[in-house]
Amino acid sequence: MSGLCGEVARDTPPAHLVTAGFDPLRDEGQSYADKLRSGGARSHPSTKRTCRTAFCHSPLSVPGPSSAAPGADLG
């Protein structure tokens, strides 16, 4: 399911969208950011121009938990 297919809810939180420069879905990521903005949500798109699609799927690209994580109120 693509976020481009649905409506933007009024209470959609701000989003930071990162796409890879060589990702075949890069344009869809930008379109989604535009859709969020047109629906009233704040969005900040960012493209890593020299990266391939795998940069965001690699387990090595995910940092460890924040030092604030143990005290986070999730509920």
Helices and strands as residue ranges (DSSP letters): E 15-20, H 26-38, E 43-48, G 53-56, G 59-61, G 69-71
